[in-house]
């Protein structure tokens, strides 16, 4: 198991595609949490909540495009 972590860490350090894949996974987790927990709306004003969602949507889109380009798909 430790060897797997070491290998995965080396892959993460050396591969842009793997870093982007982990970033995409983290983005999906954040998006899922924001979707599943509408109580986040109580922490922000409605206008700020919309702006935060828009920023995350733009960031997810850029991340998706970078991942697609890195994988060589067009």
N, C-alpha and C positions, 0 to 999 in steps of 0.2 A: 504494500500500500504506500509506504514511504517512497519507494522507487517511482511509483506512478506520479506522486506529487512533485518529485524532483523533475521528472521528465516533462510534466505539464508546465511547471514553472519555466523550464528551459524553452519549451515551445512558445510560451507566452512572451518571454523576453525577446525571442528571435523572429517571431512571425507577426506581421501586421494583421494578417487575416484572423489569427486566433485572438489577438487583442480586440479587434473589431467584433468578433463573435461574442466575446465576454461582455463587451460594452453593450451590444444588442440585447443580450440576455438581461443585463441589469436594467436597461431601458424598458424592456418588457415587464419586468417585475415592478418598477416604479409606476408604469402606466396602468398595470393591473391593480395595484394598490389604490391609485387615485380613482380608478373606475369603480372598484368594489367598496370603497369607503367614502360615501358621500358626506360623512361627517367632517372631511377636510374643508368643506365649504364654510363651516362655522368658524374656522380659524382666520379666514381672509374675507375681505369685502367681496361681494359678487363681481365687481369689476376686476379686482386683482386676481380672483380665482380664474376668470376667463383669460386674463393675460398670462397667468402661469401655465394654463392648459395650452395656450397658443405657442408659448416658448417651447414646451415639451414636444408639441406636435412638430414644430420646425426642426428641433434637435433630432427627433426620431427619424424624420424624413432625410436629413443630411446623413445621419448614421446609416440608414438603409442604402442610400446612394453610394456611400463610400464602401460599404460591404459588397454591394453588387459589382462595383468597379474593381475591387480588389480580387474578387473571384473570377473576373474576366468575362462576366456576362454583360450584355448590352441590350 
